[in-house]
Amino acid sequence: MIALIVIASLAALVGGLLLYAHSRPDYVTVARRIRIQASPQTIFPFLEDLRLFGAWSPFEQLDPAAQRRFSGSPRGTGAVYEWDGNDKLGSGRMEIIDTAPAKRVISELEFFRPFKADCLVEFSLTPVSGGTEVRWEMDGARPFFVKLVSVFLDLDAIQGREFDKGLAALKALVEGPVQPRDYWPVVRDVAPGSQRQAA
């Protein structure tokens, strides 16, 4: 009898947890900003050229040896970046879909692994006294797995910390004495079939 009560209680607890996770918001927005002592025109190339992302993006440090492929336009609208890395970095695809020179860059971001998700990413540049405010925002749907994880972890804080790290690295890069023209000296092609999850 006691065993049945325990099992029923656990089932109710798990069921309640799943229902609560299901009730979590279907969409999430994460945004962070920073002030950089440079003009929007100076910062913009680091955002519209996907080959420069590796110089400041915190996510690239998760697997420096990941396979990467760049296609489409060299920069700006139509530029495409695909990656396939370890379990921490996963695999995915990013394409710039809209730009306004020295104002904004909007990209579509697809994650294939470790889970599937689609997001919109926007970088916006606003002139301020002494420089530029750079805002990094990501909006996207949350799969049920992500909703469940968010019950236990503050994903906004976790993702936000990575955005803060990236913006700080961008600030250091832009304000530094040397600015790279092309971060990836050798571009590795994504292995055939590595993006099959997107099909």
QUIQUI-V392822 format. One record per backbone hydrogen bond with DSSP energy under -0.5 kcal/mol. CO is the residue of the C=O (numbers start at 1). NH is the residue of the N-H. If there is no record, write none. Layout:
BEGIN
CO	NH
CO	NH
END
This chain:
BEGIN
1	5
2	6
3	7
4	8
5	9
6	10
7	11
8	12
9	13
10	14
11	15
12	16
13	17
14	18
15	19
16	20
17	21
18	22
19	23
20	24
21	24
26	142
28	140
30	138
32	136
34	134
36	38
36	132
39	42
39	43
40	44
41	45
43	46
43	47
44	47
44	48
45	49
48	50
48	76
49	52
50	53
51	183
51	184
52	55
53	56
53	57
57	60
57	61
58	61
59	62
60	63
63	66
67	84
69	82
71	80
76	79
78	73
79	96
80	71
81	94
82	69
83	92
84	67
86	90
90	85
91	112
91	113
92	83
93	110
94	81
95	108
96	78
98	106
100	103
100	104
103	125
104	100
105	123
106	97
106	98
107	121
108	95
109	119
110	93
111	117
113	91
117	111
118	141
119	109
120	139
121	107
122	124
122	137
123	105
124	135
126	133
128	131
131	128
132	36
132	134
133	126
133	135
134	34
135	124
135	137
136	32
137	122
138	30
139	120
140	28
141	143
143	147
144	148
145	149
146	150
147	151
148	151
148	152
149	152
149	153
153	155
154	158
155	159
156	160
157	161
158	162
159	163
160	164
161	165
162	166
163	167
164	168
165	169
166	170
167	171
168	172
169	173
170	174
171	175
172	176
183	185
186	188
188	68
191	194
193	196
195	198
196	199
END
